[in-house]
């Protein structure tokens, strides 16, 4: 009788303890479902998304500066295009990142801030050349990064975004290279061309 009673108590404790165990497992699964989103995005993909977000914000900031400080009409137009295209790509990237549970930076990093500050102090032909030179250099780097992501990304949605945005950035690079060449031909004040001296042949 005593043994049977003990067996009954053990059985009862198992039955009564089951809901607690189930609740604990459910809580674990819920936590995993909430935080597991980040773990589903490869570290390399997350890094690319963060860098792309920072780069896009910098392009928009510098594009706004170009519209104010540039003297060349094409440079002003290029700046406006940077604001339009990179704002659009940035919004798409934000939506994509949110769906993947990835938090993107919301402000420029120190390097980009320094570049914006530096160019903000320039104007006229000097700004035109410095800005376009930076745009060529920056877009060459962007093309490489987006090409890599469009091929190597482990996330299908991110790979599609990178491939689509790559074509836009390649177009920007072609424009930037053409406009940069044009701004190189603009003599600065005090140069031999400005002072009427014959240029060397």
N, C-alpha and C positions, 0 to 999 in steps of 0.2 A: 504493500500500500504506500509505504514511504517512497519507494523507488518510482512508483507510478506518479505520485504527487510531484516528485522532483522533475520527472520527465515532462510533466504538464507545465511546470513553471518555466523550464527551458524553452519549450515549444511556444509558450505564450510570449516570452521575452523576444524570441525571434520574430514572431508575427508582429508584435507591437513595435519592434525596432525597425522593421522593414520600411515603414513610411519615412522615417528619419533618414535612412540610407538612400532611399529613392530621392528624397528632397535634396540631399547633399549632392547626389549625382546630377540631378537636374540643374542645381545651381552651378556646378562645374561646367556642364554643357552650355548653360546660358552665358557664363563668363567667357568660355571659349568662343562662342558664336559672336560675342561682342568684340573681343580683342583679337580674335583670330583673323579678322579681315586684314589687319596689317601684316600678319605673318604670311598671308597668301601672296603678298607683293614682294618680289625678289628685292634684295637690298640694292642691286644695281639699277633696277627699274625705279625704285623710290628715289635714289640719288639723281637719276636723270630727270625725273619730274621736278625735283627741288631746284636743280640747276636751270632747267627750262623756264620755270616760274620766275626765278631771279633775273635771268637774261631777258625775258619778255618785259618785266617791269622796268628794267634799265632802258630798253629800247623805247618804251613809251615815254619815260621821263626825258630822255635825250631828244626824242622826236618833238616834244613840246618846246624844249629849249631851242631846237633848230628853227622852228616856226617863228620864234621871236628874234633870234640873234643872227640868222643867216642873211647874207646880202644877195646870194645867188637864188634866183627863182626856183631852179630845179632842186636845190638843196632844201629850200622851204617845202616844196612839194614832196620830196623824199621823206622829210621829217613827218609830214602829215600822214603819209602812207604807213610809216612805222607805227604811229599812234593807232591808226585804224586796224592794220593787220595784226599787230601784236596784242592789241586789246581783245580782238576777237579770238585769237589763239589762246590767250590767257584765260578767257572765260571758259573755253572748251576744256582746257586743262584742269581748271578748278572743278568743273562738274565731274570730270573723269576721276580726279583724285578723291573727291568726296565719295564717289561710288565705290572706291577701293579702300576707303578708310584711311587715306594718307593726308596728313596735315602739311600744307604748303606754306612757305615763308610769306609773310604779308608786308615786308619792308625790304628795301635794298640792303645788300651787305656793304661793308665798309669800303671795299674796292670800287664798287659801282658808284657809291656816294661820292668818293673822291673824283671819279671821272666826270660825274655830273657837275660837281662844284667847279672843277677845272674849266670845263667847256662853258659853263654859265658865265664865266668872267671874260670870255672872248666874244668878239663880234666881227662882222664884215668878212673880208676875204680870209683873214686868219682863222676865223671860226669855221668857215666853209671847208677849208682844206683839212683842218684838224679833225673836224667831225666826220667828214667823209673817209678820211684815212682810218679813223677808229671803226667806222661802219664796215669797211672792207675787211679789216683784221678780225672784227667780232663775228661777222657773218661767215667767214671762212671756218672759224672754230665751230660755229653753230652747225654748219653743213656737215662737218665730220661727226659731231655728236648725234645729230638726228639721223644720219645715214646708219650709224652703228645701232641706234635704238630701233630703227625700222627693220633691221635684219636680225638683231640679237635679243630683242626684248622677249621675255618669257610670258608677257601678258598680251593677249591678242588685241585687246582694245587699245592699249598703249602703243603697240606696234603699228596699228592702223592710224592712230593720231600722228605718230612720228613720220610715217610715210606721206601722209597728206600735207603736213606742215612743212616737210622737207622741200617740196616743190615750190612752196611760197618763199621759203628762205633762199633757195637757189635763185629765184627771180630777183629777190632783194640784192643778192650778191652781184649779179650781172649789172643791175642798175647802179649800185654803189661804185663798182669798178669804173663804169663809164663816166659817172659824175665826178669821181675823184680825179680822173685823168683831165677832165675839163677844169677843175679847180687848180690843178698844178700849173696850168698855163696863166693863171692870174698873178701878175707881179705884185709884190708887196711894196708899200711905200718905202722909198729910199733905195729900191733896187735899180740896177743900171737901166733896165727897160723904162722904169718910171721917170728916171732922170734924163732920158733921151739918148743914152749911150747906145752905140751899136752893139747888139748881142754878138757873141762869138759864133762863128759859123762852124 
